[in-house]
Amino acid sequence: MTNFVKQLKYELPKSNTEALYKLASVLNIPKHHIQGDPLLIAQSMAGTILYRSLDNQSKQQVMRLISRLSSGHLKSRLITKCTDVLVNPQWGEWSLTTSELKEVLQLHNDFNRWSSLLGANPGAYGVGGSAWSIIKQGASTGNVVVLIVSIALIGIHEFSYKETQKYAGELERRK
């Protein structure tokens, strides 16, 4: 049987309970769902974290471990997390390899750098300018479009900032 806990990139506390709580925190699973055999739970959660990068035989092993859990809530959550990251790996930053995390982080950092070269946030300038134009001249197709695009730019910039924080936090957690 593969020891999935040893394959993790996280430094886990020595206490079994604290180690389980840390893994639960990584997977965003409430502590009250952690019920049953601690070793089985630890292996199941570790296997869930690694699931995306495992070969088919190891994936089957993870699913067998999860199916042996006594808590239906925990079982359901872990299966969902395994399948979610197959659909979209970024739904679980914990499922990304360290190199994938660095790649995504670089993409967001580049976006934020280019955005800052255009101004602190070009969307903010556009909102202000187009709002002033609408107040002064009335709504026209041109200034309404600029307002909408500017609001979208603010949203994209904010999304990128939050994603940067999320991925940087995951890299920090692995140190």
C-alpha positions in Angstrom: 0.0 0.0 0.0 1.3 3.4 -1.0 1.9 5.9 1.8 0.3 9.1 0.4 1.1 11.1 3.5 4.9 10.8 2.9 4.4 12.1 -0.6 2.9 15.4 0.5 4.9 18.6 0.2 3.5 19.9 3.5 5.3 19.8 6.8 2.8 18.2 9.1 2.6 18.6 12.9 3.9 15.6 15.0 0.5 15.2 16.7 -1.8 12.9 14.7 -4.8 15.1 15.5 -3.1 18.3 14.5 -1.8 16.7 11.3 -5.4 15.6 10.4 -6.6 19.2 11.2 -3.9 20.7 9.0 -4.9 18.3 6.1 -8.6 19.2 6.7 -7.6 22.9 6.6 -5.8 22.4 3.2 -8.9 20.7 1.8 -11.3 23.1 3.5 -13.1 20.3 5.4 -14.8 21.2 8.7 -13.1 19.6 11.7 -16.3 18.0 12.8 -16.2 15.8 9.7 -13.0 14.2 10.9 -14.4 11.0 12.5 -13.0 7.5 12.4 -9.7 5.8 12.0 -7.0 8.6 12.0 -4.6 6.7 9.8 -7.2 5.9 7.2 -8.4 9.5 7.2 -4.9 10.9 6.9 -4.1 8.6 4.0 -7.5 9.4 2.3 -6.9 13.2 2.6 -3.3 12.9 1.4 -4.4 10.8 -1.5 -7.1 13.4 -2.3 -4.5 16.2 -2.4 -2.2 14.1 -4.7 -5.1 12.6 -6.8 -4.6 14.7 -9.9 -0.9 13.7 -10.3 -1.3 10.0 -9.5 -1.3 7.1 -12.0 -4.5 5.1 -12.5 -3.6 2.3 -10.1 -2.9 4.9 -7.3 -6.1 6.7 -8.0 -8.0 3.5 -7.6 -6.2 2.9 -4.3 -7.2 6.4 -3.1 -10.9 5.7 -4.0 -10.7 2.4 -2.1 -9.3 4.2 1.0 -12.0 6.8 0.8 -14.7 4.2 0.4 -13.6 2.6 3.7 -14.1 5.8 5.7 -16.8 5.6 8.3 -18.1 9.2 7.9 -20.4 9.6 5.0 -19.9 13.4 5.0 -16.1 13.0 4.8 -16.3 10.3 2.2 -18.6 12.5 0.0 -16.4 15.6 0.4 -13.2 13.8 -0.6 -14.7 12.1 -3.6 -16.1 15.5 -4.8 -12.7 17.1 -4.3 -10.9 14.3 -6.3 -13.3 14.7 -9.2 -13.5 18.6 -9.0 -9.8 19.0 -9.7 -10.0 16.7 -12.7 -12.5 19.0 -14.2 -10.6 22.2 -13.2 -7.4 21.9 -11.3 -7.6 25.5 -10.1 -10.7 24.7 -8.1 -8.2 23.2 -5.7 -4.9 25.0 -5.6 -3.7 22.2 -3.3 -3.9 19.8 -6.2 -1.4 21.7 -8.3 2.2 20.7 -8.4 4.7 23.3 -7.1 5.8 24.1 -10.7 2.2 24.5 -11.8 1.6 26.9 -8.9 4.6 28.9 -9.8 3.5 29.0 -13.5 0.0 30.3 -12.6 1.4 32.8 -10.1 3.8 34.1 -12.8 0.9 34.6 -15.2 -1.0 36.6 -12.6 2.1 38.6 -11.6 2.7 39.4 -15.3 -0.9 40.5 -15.7 -0.6 42.7 -12.6 2.7 44.2 -13.8 1.3 45.1 -17.2 -1.8 46.5 -15.5 0.3 48.7 -13.3 2.3 50.0 -16.3 -1.0 51.2 -17.7 -1.9 52.9 -14.5 -2.7 51.6 -11.0 -5.8 50.1 -12.4 -6.9 51.3 -15.8 -10.5 50.3 -15.1 -10.7 52.8 -12.2 -9.7 55.6 -14.5 -12.2 54.5 -17.1 -15.0 54.3 -14.6 -14.3 57.8 -13.4 -13.9 59.3 -16.9 -17.0 57.6 -18.3 -19.1 58.4 -15.3 -18.1 62.1 -15.6 -18.8 62.0 -19.3 -22.3 60.5 -18.7 -23.0 63.2 -16.0 -21.7 66.0 -18.2 -23.0 64.9 -21.7 -25.7 62.3 -20.9 -25.5 58.7 -21.7 -24.4 57.7 -25.1 -23.4 54.3 -26.5 -19.7 55.2 -26.4 -19.5 56.3 -22.8 -21.8 53.6 -21.5 -19.6 51.0 -23.3 -16.4 52.5 -21.8 -18.1 52.4 -18.3 -19.0 48.7 -18.7 -15.5 47.8 -20.0 -13.9 49.8 -17.2 -16.0 48.0 -14.6 -15.1 44.7 -16.1 -11.4 45.6 -16.0 -11.7 46.4 -12.3 -13.3 43.0 -11.7 -10.6 41.2 -13.7 -7.9 43.0 -11.8 -9.5 42.2 -8.4 -9.9 38.5 -9.5 -6.2 38.3 -10.5 -5.2 39.9 -7.2 -7.2 37.3 -5.2 -5.8 34.4 -7.3 -2.3 35.7 -6.7 -2.9 35.7 -3.0 -4.4 32.2 -3.1 -1.5 30.6 -5.1 1.1 32.5 -3.1 -0.6 31.2 0.1 -0.4 27.6 -1.1 3.2 27.9 -2.0 3.9 29.4 1.5 2.0 26.5 3.1 4.4 24.0 1.4 7.5 25.5 2.8 
